[in-house]
Amino acid sequence: MTPALSDDPRASLPPFKPLEPTDFLLPRTPLYRSKLKPCPTPLPYFTGREDALQRMASYFESELDEDSNRVFVLYGPPGSGKTEIAYEYIRRNQHLAEDWSSRISTIFVIDASSQQSIVCGWGAIAHAAQLEGRMDVVIRWMASLHDPWLLFLDNATDASLDIANLPHTGKNGSIIVTTRDQEVVKGVAAGAGDAWFHVSCLPMEDALSLLSRVCPGDDEDEAKLREALVTKLGFLPLPIRLAGSAIKFFPLTLSDYLKLVDHDQDSQPAELTHPSVGDEPPPLYTNNLENVWNITVNRLRTAASDLLVLCALMHHRDIPLQIFRSAAEHMGTPRLSDPPAESLHTAFKDLEGVLSSYKLPGETWDQAAFDTEISDLHQLGLIQVAPSFISLHGALSVFKLPHSRIQSKHAEVLLAASLKEEDVETLDFPYRAALSLHVSSTLCHLAPETAEPSTVALFSPLFVSVNLFSQAEAISRSLVAREEAQHGAAHPTTMKAKLLLASVLEAQEKWDQCHALASDILIGGVNDAVVDTFRTTALVVSSLQGIGKLEEARECAVNFLKAQQMGMWQKDAESLLPKQLLASALKNLGRLREARAVELEILEAQSNELGPDHPSTLFVLYQLALSCSLLGEWSAARDGLRTTLQGRSRVLGDQHKDTLETQRSLVQILGKLGEWKESKIVAEKLLEYRTAALGPEHLDVFNSKSDLADTLLHLGQLNKSRNLAQQAAEGLQQLLGPRHASALDAQLIVARVLVALGRWEDSRKLCVPLVQWRSERLGHEHRDTLQVMETQAYAMNHVGRAREARQIAERIFDIRHRVSGPGHPDTLCAMHLVAVNLGTLGHWEACRNIISNVVDIRCRVAGQEHPTTLSAQSYLAFALMNLRETDEANRIASTCRDAQSRVLGPSHPDTLETMHVTSCILGNMGKWEEASELCRKNLDTRENVLGRQHPDTMNSMFNLSVALHKLRRLQNAATMASQTVERYQEVYGAKHPFTMAARARLEAIEEDSGSSSSSWLASARSRFAGMLVKQS
């Protein structure tokens, strides 16, 4: 049983104050640039590599085919400085380029060392640019940018990099890839010599210069020692920097350091020589990188080496410094296991010992001591420091200390201790993305069966929050399998693991599997103290909706709510989730009034608990306003949106994406109410801001263009509307694909504009695939499908397919009358369409009955001067004229035209159409002088507003020729008729009925003036008698 519907639901909506459109402070550059992860600058002692930089500059500055992708690969062994070369190239072309037009405006940096890091990288870009999380959307958006941009994919492997999914660069984009993998070179650069560069050893001169910059020294006696050291280190930048930093920091003499290097080498060649530039260094040189690491790390104090190994066990990039402090503060909270596993307990104690080095006597965090440790590691070249994050070189992250007590289990505990379950959604995206990569890297070092259930419960939602669904599902399934093997399928701990997995499946919309698991848990009859049956029941309801069992979902939601009200879940007694699920189920079933009643209860509860300005309360209010819109209660929807807009502006700011989306919904509702001028003001300001903040090729910008095009269409600004609609449709198709909902909405606006422009066949053809796609995706009776069918029927009425249009119109009306009710605005639109179709077929009595009913209901519901009411009145006058009730027709048309001139303006297409109808009525009344004056005025205005070849303009020409003929102004009539024939023939062809009617009129005028006699004139005049009425 659903909650009772209140007598006047709108009375419960919060009050609003009139809100002026926001005067946005426009940003100078797109906001996404400031939210992107900044590209690091090269190390201060970057040395040499001019050959690589020149090769890159030559490649990117060359003229390439637009269909080609500008991808340059830096290939070489670990520690050769590939990443530093890329950073230096970016620095020179982002800040130092002499030609401003060639400066790179936007840098996108993605760690391409694994599939997980690539997914997170695309996700971070999507988050910064306010795009959908789908990688393909981000890639298409990036490829559409007009300003110069560069994508840097660092440390790619053949397994991680999907070459086919690289964005198309065109003329504005560039892509740099660094890799150790020759397969990447083959795949990306296809072996083209100018598209890749082999980075290897430094020349001796550059190697010595680098060592001197890191570890200055002018002693000539050391010259040979320095040459010997850089030779032993393979002339590679990374080991040279590490060695120089260690010599300077500890300090050590060159001689002592050489002895340490010799001691760590397994073998020593008889003679060390410099390999040729571009050659791979011998294995000995590569192995020395680990030797240099060991030499440095073995000299660190224990706490510092433990800290470094912890970092090495995680992902090498962007390790948040906050996790160490958070873990230290949470170590005393026994929440990871109850009781804790022995391995976890031991790791806990070890980690407490490591972090105790950075605690003051009162157990508070000693930030100064920690900062000093980080500074020392940085001076040694072991880590790189950025605000709030540290990173290891990718080549160093593979090295561990065999004798170290720190193992992967310690990193697992560190990450788990730093993260609270309730933290996941409150952390910003870059932090969550970084944390998820560290978790993923740590778990790679662990056997799946050793990950603790409590840490899996923390890590799985973290993976889901950054779209790493495969990782979340993998660790959750592994946990279920382990618990089943150890305890059995019905054990409570197994059920807890299944609930975790079901939540992951819900996030991926794998509804069948989610429903099976959640149902299995409830059937098992587990104790709520062990397994969260409240959450499990919610999963059952949501999964039933997902698999399309809507009525079953509603019944389950009702029972869920009853059980809660009976006190089944004490800790969740005040949760609004059951009501939210019930409202959703009712909406999906089309029971909108019942859904709205439930939403009102949710709104009241949220307001009382959290306050009216809490974001969650405002979200419920926003949803309630949209429900009012679906019910056709547009005034209530407008009031709710304005209140939401006021609250979100105060709480979130004018420029928050939720505030902007509320503005967009308000634009659409104002249009429904016929308040097109206000709608235009809001739409234009929103488009201007989004263009400045997000860039001209952003999907939100295209959506705003589509909204403004619809507004301009109803304001009669057809050319501007057409241009915006086409831009929006093309942009959204490029970004999202032709079948995406937003792209289909934009194409529908284009089809409507084509109808208004008289391009009926083009509109009809465009509607055919739109109807098919929406029917396949949403069903034949969905509101969005019916909207396209409505436009299709209007177009078919004008291309000689009125009988087919009648079938479509009547089908639309039957569905809307049954689903939405007789007084819903959508039903009234369908009735209007049926009336127009009956008029086209000449069934004027039936047409008059239907359109009169539409006028009566619209006057009562929307008001006498609403644009849709006036449009219906105009057509009623036209129907009455065809029934020879000309006096009443003239009264209605005159009143309607005055109202339209006042509400819409004298040049609005609706006003001009009513003026056209009035001229027809006056002609039928024999008032040809008045009719001719009105025809002349209408023609002049339509030529200016619609264009000379618009069908409505040509119809006005035809009517004027008739009026002039009736007034015996034969020369003027012949001139006008001749021009009408020429335009009709140019647009429709010689045999079109309109062309033939105009030619018949011309022949009649010529006969009356004595200048022509036609053998077919009599039959033509008889055939086209009354064409004046038909065309109108």
GUSE-129912 format. One record per residue (C-alpha): y, z, x. Coordinates in steps of 0.02 Angstrom, whole numbers, plus 32768, in hexadecimal, padded with zeros to 4 digits. Layout:
BEGIN
YZX/...
end
This chain:
BEGIN
800080008000/80A87FCF8046/814680398037/81AD80217F9B/82427FAC7FA3/82EB7FFC7F86/835A7FB97EFC/83E07F7B7F74/839F7F728027/84457F318067/84977FD38038/8439802880C6/847E7FB5814C/84FA800D81BF/85B17FE2819F/860E7F6D8213/86C17F4D8243/87037E9A8250/86DD7E5F8300/87427DDD835B/86E37D6083C9/86D27DA28478/87517D6084F6/86D97D578588/87167D6C8639/86C97CD08683/86727CE5872B/86A77C7287B8/85F47C4C87E7/85507C578785/85187D0C8778/84657CE687AB/849F7CC8885E/84D47D7E8870/842D7DB98829/83BF7D52889C/83737DA48934/83E97D7A89C4/83A77D118A52/83A27D7D8AF1/840E7D458B82/83B67D1B8C26/839F7DA58CA5/843A7DBD8D12/83DA7D7F8DAA/839D7CDB8D5F/838B7C668DF4/83727BAB8E0C/83117B3F8D92/83997ABB8D88/83157A338D86/82C97A7A8CE6/83737A948C95/83AA79E38CBE/8309799B8C78/832479FB8BD5/83D979C68BC7/83AC79108BE7/832479158B62/838B79698AD9/842478FD8AF9/83C2785A8AF2/83C777EA8A59/8328780489F5/82ED77B78954/8319782488BD/826178278890/82377872893A/822D792B895B/8293797089EC/821279E68A37/82167A178AEE/81897A7B8B3E/81997AED8BD6/80EA7B018C1A/80B27B728CA9/804F7C0A8CE3/80797CBF8CB6/81147D018D0E/815A7C578D3C/81FB7C738CD7/81E37BFB8C44/82387C6F8BC7/82CB7C908C3D/82E77BD58C51/82EC7BC18B95/83687C518B84/83D77C058C0B/83D67B5B8BB6/84057BAD8B10/84907C108B63/84DC7B758BAD/84D47B128B0C/85067B9D8A95/859E7BE18AEF/85CC7B728B83/85BD7AC08B41/86617A648B59/864779FB8ABC/86567A6E8A26/85F379F789B7/855D7A068A2B/855C7AC48A30/84C47B0F89DE/84FF7B6B8942/84607BC88915/83D07C068980/83277C318932/82B27C9289A5/81F97CA6897A/81757CFC89E2/80E97C7B89D7/80657CDD8A36/7FFA7CF9899A/7FEA7CC288E5/80297D6E88AF/80C57D648919/80EB7CB588D9/80D97CED8823/814C7D808845/81C77D0F889F/81D47C98880C/81E07D2F8799/82727D7687FC/82CE7CCF87EE/82AA7CC98733/82EB7D7A8720/838A7D54877F/83A97CB4871E/837B7D008674/82F17C80865A/82477C90860B/81C77CD88682/81627C358687/81637BE78734/816E7B3586EF/820F7B5F8693/825E7BA68731/82287B0E8797/82707A928719/83127AF6870E/83237AF987CB/83057A3D87D5/83927A218758/84197A7E87BA/84AF7A1387EA/84F07A79887E/84947A738926/84037AEF892B/83787B1B89A3/82CD7B688983/82807BC28A17/81C37BDF8A0B/81997C508A9C/80EE7C678AEC/80907BF38A77/7FD57BDC8A7D/7F707B4D8A38/7F1E7BC289BC/7FC27C0A897B/80327B71896E/801A7AFE88D9/806B7A61891D/806D7A0A8874/80D97A94882B/81687A8A88A6/820C7A64884C/824E79B28858/82E179B888CE/8339791688A3/83DD79038902/841879B888F0/83817A1D8925/83297A4389C8/82887AA089ED/82567AF38A90/81A47B2F8AAB/81677B978B3D/80AD7BA18B5F/80247BBF8BDE/7FAE7B518B79/7F9A7A9A8BAA/7F5B7A728AFB/80067A9D8AB5/80557A228B2E/7FDE799A8AF2/7FF879C38A3A/80B479DA8A35/80F679678ABA/806678EB8AAE/806A78DC8B6B/8118788D8B71/815B78AC8C1E/820E78CC8BE7/81DD79468B5C/819079CD8BC9/81A77A208C70/81287A788CDC/81737B1D8D14/811F7B628DB0/81537BA88E57/82057BBF8E90/823A7B668F2F/823C7BDC8FC4/82FA7BE08FC6/83067C118F0E/82797C908F1E/82D27CE78FAF/83777CDF8F50/83287D338EB9/82DD7DBE8F23/83857DDB8F77/83DF7DE78ED0/83627E678E8E/83517EC58F31/83E67E9F8FA2/83CE7EA1905E/84227E4990F1/83B47E839181/837F7DE891E2/82E57E45921E/82AA7E4B9169/82BA7D90914E/82077D6A917E/81C97DFF9118/82257DBC9081/81D97D10909B/812E7D5E90AB/81467DC4900B/81807D348F9D/80F27CCB8FE4/80707D508FB9/80BB7D5C8F0A/80A37CA38EEC/815D7C778EE5/81587CAD8E2E/81F57CFF8DE5/81A17D8F8D86/813E7DDE8E15/81D37DC58E8A/82457E228E0F/81C67EAE8DF9/81AD7EC08EB4/82677EC08ED9/82887F408E50/82007FB58E91/823E7FA88F46/82ED7FD38F0D/82BE805D8E91/823E80CA8EEA/827A80988F75/81FD803E8FE6/82107FD69082/81DE7F209081/81597F479101/810F7FD39097/810F7F678FFD/80B77ED89057/80307F50908D/80177F878FD8/80087ED38FA1/7F8B7EAF902C/7F287F4A8FFD/7F177F158F48/7EE07E648F71/7E267E458F6E/7E337DBB8FF1/7EB87D769064/7EC77CBD908E/7ED97C909144/7F827C3D9125/7FF77C4A908F/80617BB0906F/80D97B7B8FE8/80847B0C8F67/80DA7A6B8F33/815D7A818EAB/81087A668E03/805B7A948E45/7FF97B258DFD/7FFC7BBD8E70/7F527BEA8EB7/7EF17C728E59/7F217CEF8EE1/7FD97CDE8EB1/7FB57CF88DF8/7F497D918E1D/7FD77DDD8E80/80387DF58DDD/7FBB7E7B8DAB/7FC37EC58E5A/80807ED68E4E/806D7F288DA2/7FF07FA58DE6/805B7FCD8E7F/80EE7FFA8E10/809280548D83/802A80BF8DFB/80CC81078E3F/810F813B8D97/810481EE8D5D/807882098CDE/80E682108C43/813C816C8C71/809981118C96/804E81538BF2/80E781138B96/80D8806A8BE9/801F80598BC2/804180868B0D/80BD7FF68B07/80417F818B5B/7FC07FA98AD5/80397F6E8A4F/80887EC38A39/80F47E9D8AD0/81917E6E8A6E/820C7EDD8A0E/81BD7F898A1A/822F7FFA89B2/826B80918A14/827080F08970/81B280F68961/81A5817189F3/822381E989A7/81D981D888F8/812981F78939/81638290899B/81B582D98900/811D82B78892/809682F1890B/808F839A88B9/806C8351880E/7FAF834E87EF/7FAF82B5877F/7F4C823187DB/7E9F827387B0/7E5E8306874F/7DFA834187AB/7E2B82D88843/7DA48275889C/7D7A82B8894A/7DBA821B89A2/7E5B82228940/7E7182DB8963/7E5C82BF8A1F/7ED5822D8A20/7F4F829889BC/7F4B83218A3F/7F5E82A68ACF/7FF282528A7B/804482F98A5B/803883188B16/808A82718B3F/811982898AC5/8134833F8AF5/818A82FF8B93/821982CA8B22/822B83698ABD/82A183FA8AD3/826284AE8AC8/828784B48A0E/8213842089EF/82A983AF89D0/82B083018A19/82FE82F68AC7/8353824D8AB8/83A4825B8B64/82FC82738BBC/82B181E28B5C/834681708B83/8336819B8C3C/827E816B8C3A/82A580C68BE5/833180A48C60/82BD80C08CF4/823A80488CAF/82C37FC98C91/83047FD78D43/82547FBA8D81/824E7F178D20/81BA7F538CB9/82147F4A8C12/82AC7EF48BC9/83227F598B5C/83807F1E8AC2/83D87F878A3E/83517FF389EB/82C17F908A38/82667F798ADD/81F67EE98B13/81777EC78B9C/81617E208BEE/80D07DC68B99/80777DB18C3F/807C7E6E8C5F/803E7EA48BB4/7F8C7E728BE1/7F847EEF8C70/7F467F9F8C51/7F1F80348CC1/7E62804B8CC5/7E7381018CF6/7EF881288C72/7ECE81A38BE9/7F3381398B6F/7EC580C58B09/7ED6805D8A6B/7EB180F389FC/7F4E81478A3E/7FB880B18A0E/7F6880B38961/7F98816A894C/8048814C898F/806980C28910/801A81218880/807A81C088A9/811E816088AE/810481198800/8107816F8758/80B6811986C3/815781258661/81B880D986F4/8171802986E6/81E77FE48661/827F804286A1/82767FFD8753/82D87F5F8774/82757EC0878B/828C7EA78848/824D7F58886A/81B67F4187F6/818E7E988844/81947EE288F4/812C7F7888C1/80A87F0A886E/80947EA3890D/80787F418973/7FF77F7D88F6/7F9F7ED488FA/7F9E7ED389B8/7F5C7F8589C1/7ED17F638944/7E9B7ECC89AB/7E6B7F458A36/7E067FB189BE/7D5B7F8B8977/7D727F7388BA/7CFF80058893/7D67807F88F9/7E0D806E889B/7E2D810E883A/7E2E8102877A/7ED381608773/7F2780E987ED/7EE280518792/7F31809886F3/7FD98099874D/7FC97FF387A8/7F897F898718/80287F9A86AB/808F7F7A8748/80367ED48764/804E7EA586AD/810A7ECA86B6/81207E43873C/80A77DC586EE/801C7DE3876E/7F9E7DDE86DF/7F087DA68745/7F1A7E3C87BA/7F2F7EB48728/7E967E6E86D1/7E2E7E6C8770/7E487F24879C/7E347F5886E6/7D8F7EF986D1/7D517F3F8775/7D767FEF8737/7D1A7FD08692/7C817F8E86EE/7C8080218765/7C9180A386DA/7C0980508673/7B9380508708/7BB681068732/7BC881558687/7B8B80DB8602/7BE4806C8585/7C0A80F88507/7C4E81788583/7D0481AC8565/7D3A81768614/7CF280C985F2/7D5180C2854F/7DF280EF85AA/7DD380608622/7DB37FEA8590/7E57801E853F/7EB27FF585E0/7E5F7F4A85E6/7E877F2B852E/7F3F7F4C8551/7F3C7ECB85DD/7EE87E4C856A/7F6D7E6D84E6/7FF67E468563/7FA17D9E8585/7F897D7E84CB/7ECC7D7384E1/7EBC7DB28431/7E017D998412/7DCE7DFC84AC/7E537E80848B/7E177E9883D8/7D617EA5840D/7D867F2B848E/7DFB7F918420/7D817F8C838F/7CF37FC28403/7D57805A8437/7D7B80918384/7CC88071834C/7C8D80DF83DA/7CDF81748385/7D2D81BA8423/7D9382598427/7E4F823C8420/7E6482C184A7/7E0B824B851F/7E3B819D84E1/7EE1816F848F/7E9F813783E6/7F51812483A6/7F72809D8427/7EC680538407/7EE78043834C/7F8C7FEE8371/7F2F7F7083DE/7EB77F4B834F/7F497F2482D9/7FA87EB88355/7F0B7E588388/7EE07E3582D2/7F8B7DE582BF/7F707D868360/7ECD7D378326/7F197D0A827D/7EC57D8B820C/7F6B7DB781BD/7F327E0D811D/7EB27E73817D/7F3B7EA281F8/7FAB7EDD816A/7F217F48811D/7EFB7F9381C7/7FB47FB681E3/7FC1800D813A/7F2A807B8163/7F72809C8210/801480DB81C1/7FB581468141/7F4C819681CB/7FE981C0822C/803D820B8193/7FA282768174/7FB682C48221/7F28826D827E/7F90825C831E/7FFC82F5833D/804982B783DE/80738210838E/80A7825682E4/8159821482F5/812E816C8341/817380D682E5/80EE80608328/8084805D8288/811C802D8220/81507FAB82A0/80A47F5B8298/80A67F6081DB/81517F0B81D5/81127E85824B/80757E6881E3/80DA7E588143/81517DDD8195/80C07D7281D0/807D7D6F811E/81267D3880DB/813F7DDD807C/81F07DE980BC/823A7E658041/81AF7EE28062/81C47EC8811D/827E7EE4810E/82637F8780B0/81F37FC7813C/82737F9281BF/82F87FF58164/828B80918172/8273806E822C/832E80588243/835680FC81ED/82D5815A8256/8311810B82F9/83C6813382D0/839D81E882AC/833281FF8347/838D819683CA/8439817A8380/848580DC8335/84BB809483DD/841580A68437/83D37FFC8472/833180168410/8391803B8371/83FD7FA2838B/83617F3883A5/831B7F7182FD/83C37F4C82AA/83C17E9F82F8/83127E7E82B4/83487EBD8209/83DB7E458208/83657DB58231/82F67DEB81A0/838C7DE3812C/83AC7D34816C/82FA7CFE8143/83137D438094/83B07CDB8080/841C7D768079/84977D3180F5/85277DA880D2/84B57E3C80F7/84757DE28192/85277DC381CF/85567E7981B4/84BC7EB58212/84DB7E3E82A3/85907E7182B3/855F7F2782B8/84D97F00833A/85587E9D839E/85D47F2D839D/854E7FA783D7/85067F38845E/85B47F0F849F/85D97FCA84B1/85307FFD84F9/84F57F65855B/85977F08857B/85DD7E64853B/857D7E0085BD/84CF7E4A85A4/844D7DCA856F/84257E2B84CE/84DE7E2F84A0/84EC7D7484BE/84507D518458/849C7DB583C8/85377D4883D7/84C87CAF83C8/84727CF0832B/851D7D1682E2/85527C6182FF/84BD7C268299/84D87CA2820B/85917C7B81FD/855D7BC681E6/84E47BF7815B/85757C4D8105/85E07BB08116/86587C09818B/86527B768202/86FD7B8E8251/86D57C3F8288/86287C0582BC/86797B7F832A/86EC7BFD8380/865B7C7283AB/85EA7BE183DF/866B7B948454/86917C3884AC/85D87C5E84BF/85B67BB18507/86487BBF857F/860D7C6785C0/85567C3785D0/85837B98862D/85EC7BFA86AB/85717C8A86BC/84CB7C2E86BB/84F47B7E86F4/84FE7ADF868B/84427ABC868F/84057B65864E/839C7B6785B0/84117BE6855D/84A07B6B857B/843D7AE08528/84147B528495/84CD7B7A8482/84F77AC08488/84797AA283FD/84C87B2D8393/85777AE783AF/853A7A378385/84F97A7782DE/859F7ACD82BC/86047A3182E7/859179CA8278/85C07A3581E3/86777A2D8214/866D796F8214/868A795982CF/85F978E282DB/8613788E8384/8628793483DF/85937977837F/852878E283B0/855378F18469/852E79AC846F/848E799A840A/844A7912847C/847679768519/841F7A1084D2/838479B2849B/836F79568540/838F79F485A7/83167A608544/828F79DA8548/82A179CE8604/829B7A8B861E/821B7ABE859A/81BF7A21856A/81D279B984C9/81667A2C845E/81B97AD18486/82077B2683ED/82B87B218434/82A67A698463/82697A4183B3/82FD7A9F8367/83767A3983D0/8322799583A0/833279C482E9/83EE79D98300/83F1792A834C/839478E682B5/84117936823F/84A478F082A0/845478438297/844B785481D9/8504788381D4/852C77ED8242/84CD777981CD/84467753824D/83BF777881CD/832F77168219/834C776682C3/834C78118270/82AC77EB8210/825177B182AC/8286784D8309/824778BD827C/81977873827A/815778C7831C/81BD796482F7/8162797B8251/80BA795D82A6/80D979D78335/811E7A6182C6/80907A4B824A/80107A5A82D6/80627AF48321/80A57B508289/804C7B0681F2/80827A8F8167/80D77B178101/813A7B6C818B/81F67B748170/821A7B158212/81A27A8981E2/81F47A798137/82A17A6C8186/826D79D081E6/82197986814C/82BB79A080EC/8320793C816B/829778B8816C/82A178A580AE/8360789280B2/834E78088133/82C477B080D1/833277AE8036/83A877378091/832976C080DC/82D47683803E/82487704803D/8287776F7FAD/81DD777F7F59/818F77C87FF7/82277837800A/820D78777F58/815C78B07F80/819A790D801A/822D795A7FBC/81C2799A7F2D/814279E17FA7/81CC7A3E8005/820F7A847F61/81637ABE7F25/81427B1B7FC8/81ED7B6C7FD2/81ED7B9D7F1A/81437BF07F30/81657C437FD8/821E7C707FD3/82437C7A7F1A/82B37C137EA5/835A7C5B7EE1/83407C4F7F9D/83BD7BDD7FF6/832E7B788041/82E87B597F93/83937B217F57/839E7AA67FE9/82F67A5F7FB3/83337A507EFD/83CE79F47F3A/8360797C7F9C/82F3795B7F03/838F79377E9B/83D478BC7F1C/832C78647F22/832578557E64/83D4780C7E67/83A2778D7EE9/831277597E78/8389774D7DE1/834377E37D82/83F078267D5C/83C778997CCA/834478F97D2D/83B978F77DC3/844779447D5B/83D879D07D19/839E7A047DC6/844579F87E1E/849B7A5A7D90/841D7AE57DAB/84417AE27E67/84FD7AF07E46/84E67B847DD0/84797BE67E48/84E57BC07EE1/85837BF67E84/852E7C9A7E59/84DE7CBB7F04/85517C6B7F86/85F57C5C7F26/86547BCD7ED6/86A77B927F77/86137B9C7FED/85FB7AF08041/854B7ADD7FFA/858A7B057F4B/86137A837F5A/85997A027F9D/85297A1D7F05/85C07A0F7E90/85F1796A7EE1/854579217EC2/854679657E10/85E679047DF0/859278687E36/84FC78807DC3/856C78987D2B/85CA77F77D56/852677977D55/850077E47CAB/85AB77A17C70/85EF78537C5A/868878207CBC/8708789E7C7C/869D79347CAC/866D78DE7D4E/872578C37D79/875279787D53/86C779BD7DC1/86E979427E4F/87A479677E52/87897A237E53/87047A127ED9/877179A37F48/88027A1D7F40/87907AAD7F72/87407A4B8000/87EB7A188044/881B7AD08045/87777B15808B/873B7A8980FE/87D67A22811B/880E797980D4/87B47916815C/870B796B814E/867D78F18124/865179588088/8706794C804B/87077892806D/8663787C800F/86AB78D27F76/874778657F85/86D277CE7F86/8679780E7EEB/8720782A7E96/875677777EBA/86B277397E6D/86D177A37DD2/878377647DBF/874476B27DCD/86C276D17D46/874F77187CDA/87B376787CF4/883B76D17D59/883976507DE2/88E576737E28/88BB77297E49/881076F57E87/885976787F03/88D576F67F49/884A77757F62/87D876F07FAE/885E76BD802B/887F7771805F/87C47794806B/87A676F780D4/8831771E814F/87F377D08168/873C779F8177/8765771B81FA/87BC77A08262/873B78288248/869677CA823B/86B87724828D/86C57671824E/860A76518243/85D576F381F0/857C76CE814A/85F4773D80EA/868976DE8133/863D763880FF/861A767B8050/86D376A98043/870075F68076/868C75B27FEF/86D876227F69/878875F27F9E/875D75387F90/871B75587EE0/87B975B87EAE/882B75307EF4/87C774AB7E9A/87D775087DF6/889375157E14/889874567E31/88DB746B7EE1/886773E17F12/88A473B87FC1/8899746E7FF9/87F474807F9E/87AB73E67FF4/87E27423809F/879574CE8082/86F574858039/86E4740C80CC/86F5749B8149/8677750080E6/85F8747280EB/860E746081A8/85F5751981CA/8560752A8154/850E749281A2/852D74D38252/84E3757D822B/845B755681AA/843A749C81B6/845A740A8142/83D1743180C3/83F374EA80AA/842175157FF4/84C9755C802A/84F474BC8088/84C074507FF6/852474BA7F7B/85C074AA7FE6/85A573ED7FF5/859373E27F38/8637743E7F23/868B73C77F9E/864873307F3F/868973797E9C/873673937EE7/873872E37F2E/8702729B7E85/878D72F97E2B/880C72B97EAA/87CC72077E93/879A71F57F4A/86DD71F07F37/865071D37EC1/85A1720C7EE7/850171D07E99/84B3727B7EA7/854E72DF7E77/851C73017DC3/846E733F7DEE/84B273A47E81/853673F97E18/84B274257D98/843A74647E1B/84B874D37E71/851275147DD8/853075CC7DEE/851B75C57EAB/85BC762A7EB8/856176BC7E6A/84C176A57ECE/851576A47F78/857477427F57/
end
